[in-house]
Amino acid sequence: MKPAGQLTADEQSAILAERYTLRAEVYDAFWSPVIRPVGERLLSHLPLSRATKIIDVGTGAGALLPLIQKAAPKATVLGVDRSEGMLRLAKQKHTGPLALMDVQKLDLPGDHFDAAVVAFVLFHLPFPERCLQEVQRVLRTGGSIGTVTWAAEFPPPANTVWDEELAAAGANLVELPATDSAARSDSPEKMASLLKQAGFIPGEIWTESLEHRWQAKDHFEYQLRSTSGVRLQSLSSEDGAACLQRVRDRLSRQGGDEQYVFRGEVVLATAVK
Ligand SMILES: C[S@@+](CC[C@H](N)C(=O)[O-])C[C@H]1O[C@@H](n2cnc3c(N)ncnc32)[C@H](O)[C@@H]1O
């Protein structure tokens, strides 16, 4: 694989989609519950009840689709994403249409949707402004968009234990994510500017704090089935087992629920075309 700096934007998006496909089940089980409550609050700020056509841009495993459908029972809700594995899981939650496409280049007619949701997607995109321009194009005049993206993330202290022990054991690093454009939209001012640049009239823009407390066993399984697990596999089985034991020992010595708490700050916004 080419070094990250030499990849085109399209290649970066393709790699990211493949990573999501590989981890779709883990994402759905362990990460979706962290961010879904914020997505749900965003929905409550959008005029969905009378909408008849809604698009969930970067729908992922479809965590928000049933909630959107509940808020707009008569609407056709289209979920789009570039990851086949994520869409496979979305299909289990949603009877409406789903489509595999890049959110920076929507293969959809203009002036069509009443509302669009863009939850936890912009920070992933090489060109977040292109996604917003595309959403603006496919919305009808007067249609609404709701977005939420990261301002800051504070992973649980237990992650550091995993990272330190894996590094000490000589495990390979896993480069993540393919693209990180979080700095383009990590404050209300930047979000407002991106929305205006795409032709929207910004509405409410606010920040919220997010907290998620994992059960110790869930956090352990999440690590094992995601990046830490991949790193562990780069070690011999003997070294991997010893490393895992050191992680367990340190976590139980440190004890306390605080080491499994994720905290974050998010920027939410609504705007109108
Ligand atoms: C953090 S998940 C959020 C999923 C969902 N919106 C939610 O709130 O649960 C980000 C999603 O964006 C998708 N994504 C990232 N870049 C994309 C692109 N260029 N085109 C389409 N989908 C993309 C990923 O495949 C992933 O499913």
The ligand as an SDF file (V2000), in Angstrom:
LIG
                    3D

 27 29  0  0  0  0  0  0  0  0999 V2000
  -18.7940    7.1760   12.5570 C   0  0  0  0  0  0  0  0  0  0  0  0
  -19.8010    6.3840   11.3400 S   0  0  0  0  0  0  0  0  0  0  0  0
  -21.3640    7.2020   11.6100 C   0  0  0  0  0  0  0  0  0  0  0  0
  -22.5350    6.3780   11.1630 C   0  0  0  0  0  0  0  0  0  0  0  0
  -23.9200    6.9510   11.4600 C   0  0  0  0  0  0  0  0  0  0  0  0
  -24.1340    8.2200   10.8260 N   0  0  0  0  0  0  0  0  0  0  0  0
  -24.1600    7.0470   12.9360 C   0  0  0  0  0  0  0  0  0  0  0  0
  -24.3530    8.1740   13.4480 O   0  0  0  0  0  0  0  0  0  0  0  0
  -24.1660    6.0050   13.6000 O   0  0  0  0  0  0  0  0  0  0  0  0
  -19.2130    7.1250    9.8500 C   0  0  0  0  0  0  0  0  0  0  0  0
  -19.7810    6.4970    8.5810 C   0  0  0  0  0  0  0  0  0  0  0  0
  -19.4310    7.3340    7.4800 O   0  0  0  0  0  0  0  0  0  0  0  0
  -19.1320    6.5140    6.3760 C   0  0  0  0  0  0  0  0  0  0  0  0
  -18.2950    7.2500    5.4270 N   0  0  0  0  0  0  0  0  0  0  0  0
  -17.0580    7.7610    5.6460 C   0  0  0  0  0  0  0  0  0  0  0  0
  -16.6120    8.3590    4.5340 N   0  0  0  0  0  0  0  0  0  0  0  0
  -17.5820    8.2030    3.5870 C   0  0  0  0  0  0  0  0  0  0  0  0
  -17.7170    8.5970    2.2270 C   0  0  0  0  0  0  0  0  0  0  0  0
  -16.7480    9.2970    1.6170 N   0  0  0  0  0  0  0  0  0  0  0  0
  -18.8450    8.2760    1.5680 N   0  0  0  0  0  0  0  0  0  0  0  0
  -19.8320    7.5690    2.1890 C   0  0  0  0  0  0  0  0  0  0  0  0
  -19.7820    7.1730    3.4700 N   0  0  0  0  0  0  0  0  0  0  0  0
  -18.6580    7.4890    4.1600 C   0  0  0  0  0  0  0  0  0  0  0  0
  -18.4300    5.3150    6.9760 C   0  0  0  0  0  0  0  0  0  0  0  0
  -18.4590    4.2010    6.0950 O   0  0  0  0  0  0  0  0  0  0  0  0
  -19.2220    5.1120    8.2600 C   0  0  0  0  0  0  0  0  0  0  0  0
  -20.2640    4.1960    8.0710 O   0  0  0  0  0  0  0  0  0  0  0  0
  1  2  1  0
  2  3  1  0
  2 10  1  0
  3  4  1  0
  4  5  1  0
  5  6  1  0
  5  7  1  0
  7  8  2  0
  7  9  1  0
 10 11  1  0
 11 12  1  0
 11 26  1  0
 12 13  1  0
 13 14  1  0
 13 24  1  0
 14 15  1  0
 14 23  1  0
 15 16  2  0
 16 17  1  0
 17 18  1  0
 17 23  2  0
 18 19  1  0
 18 20  2  0
 20 21  1  0
 21 22  2  0
 22 23  1  0
 24 25  1  0
 24 26  1  0
 26 27  1  0
M  CHG  2   2   1   9  -1
M  END
$$$$
